[in-house]
Amino acid sequence: MRVRIRSCAATALVLTSVFAWGCSDGKNAPDAGPGGGVVGLRVSDSNARSCEVVLLDPDHAVRRLAFKAGADGRLVREGVRLATAFISKSDSALADADLGLELVPSGSAANVTVEIGHCYDRAGQPLAAAKVEVVR
């Protein structure tokens, strides 16, 4: 029980940090001009309500997270890695939400990959089988 509490506390700390320091509104984006298109993020498990994902973006093609439906999140860049966290605004599946990555003008998501990702259900429990993938 003590290990589970520590694991949940660590996850909560990571998600809180990304949400507190991230910038999904584009105000701090290096290029505040028009975007270069959007590629999708797909969550495989319909029980997922939140996810934290580290993406590799060696070409610096991703500008920010983009949401069309009932989700919100943040993105923080550190070199070629992007730390992202996103959550469903209501008790609905992230698998049904329109999650995406907005690209810089003339950017290509060809080399954007998921390095590691974890998703959680409505009770905050880890979903071992849930996967997040970039949809090109």
Buried (B, 14 or more C-beta within 10 A) or exposed (E): EEEEEEEBEEBEEBBEBBBEEBBBEBEEBEEEEEBBBBBBBEBBBEBBBBBBBBBBBEBEBBBBBBBEEBBBBBBBBEEEBBBBBBBBEEEBBBBEBEBBBBBBEEBBBEEBEBEEBBBBBEEEEBBEEBBBBBEE
